[in-house]
Amino acid sequence: MTTSTTLRQRSSIEELYTQSQYFTKQLPFQHFSDSLTEFVTILNKNRQIVFCNQPLVKYLNTVDTNDIIGKRPGEALRCQHSNNVSGGCGTTKFCKMCGANRAIQKSQEGEESIQECRITTNPESQALDLSVHATPITYNNEQFTIFALTDTSDEKRRKVLECLFFHDILNTVGGLMGYSELLKEATSEEAREFAPIINQLAADLNDQIASQRELMRAEHHETVTAPDIIHARTLLESLVLTIQKHTVASDKYIIVDPSAEDFIFISDEQILRRVLGNLLKNALEATAINSTVRISCKRNLSEVQFTVHNVEVIPNDIQLQIFQRSFSTKGEGRGLGTYSVKLFTEQYLCGKVSFVSNKDDGTSFMITLPATLAEPDYSLSNKRTSEDLHMVHISKNDM
């Protein structure tokens, strides 16, 4: 087993140069690796890159391989955790669950290994799904690892979307069909009982389709924000009334915490409702029958914060992967809930999402936003004027 102390060791510049020459001077190997679509690297015993092919150079948008030589794979790919500690890639608590880390370790023990790896990059917050293949080799009496990476992000994303549509949407359609059949022979009293159920199923179906459409737009940077004046506590009360009708809330309680503050701030209400709605649904899915999920909010001079709390505890191994796109406790292809929360919060609301989970306090997810929506890097083509915002405020109060 590779120790943390070993992982902190790095080769000298002179050693890296010598090792790099072993492979760059082998022109047939260089040309062959450059012709592949996969990213190919060779790692030394300290897991540092001593060779990489041109597809990886182009992907990383660099013209000089010296910018890559000496880095570890997570550092080269700009993994968000690679700079968390001084030891770098391979030494953080998140690396224990990393497929790339496990594959390299197996290779250094003399065993070929193929693993799946999920990486979220900095600063783009791009979600990468990779298939990694680590193969041990010996050259000039030194041990190396051929480390090849295939980007499977598009394939994973397609599978996730397919699974969500087949599972969630077909379940909802099945419910609609079932109640439609019952209506054929229902009495007028039974029809009145079925009507709100059918209406809610139709609303769920619409929301499921809209959620996937908005997520696809967000991933392609096509979402345009539209700031509104928002009454915080009114927003929470409205959300609770809506989510209470959802199937995940059956035999469970949702309440606005009595300590929730009532304040006014500016943000995109539609996106924020989707983010908080996802957190509420996630909390309800993880909550036992007859248990309670609480939502609250507070504000200081520069930030507003929303918190969704339930009493269940998230296992440590799940906590380390919770915001990755294709990871989910619900099974293969169900990993969009917390990923979409992070995507919308950080890229479109200019905020941040965090959580704490332990046996003493349960689990709390926090959405922290600027007190007024900061201007994003991209154009807000349909941003409303202050006069428009005033009209929105009036119309909401008049409803």
Buried (B, 14 or more C-beta within 10 A) or exposed (E): EBEEEBBBEBBEEEBBBBBBEBBBEBEEBBEEBBEBEBBBBBBBBBBBBBBBBBBBBEBBEBEEBEEBBBBBBBBBBBBBBBBBBEBBBBBBEBBEBBBBBBBBBBBBEEEEBBBBBBBBBEEEEBBBBBBBBBBBEEEEEBBBBBBBBBBBBEEBBEBBBEBBEEBBBEBBEEBBEBBEEBEEEBEEEEEEEBEEBBEBBBBBBEBBBEBBEBBEEBBEEEBBBBBBBBBBBBBBBBBBEBBBBBEBBEEBBBBBBEEBEEBEBBBBBEBBBBBBBBBBBBBBBBBEEEBEBBBBBBBEEEBBBBBBBBBBBBEEEBBBBBBBBBBBBBEEBBBBBBBBBBBBBBBBBBBBBEBBBEEEEBBBBBBBBBBEBEEBEEEBEEBBEEEBBEEBBEEBEEE
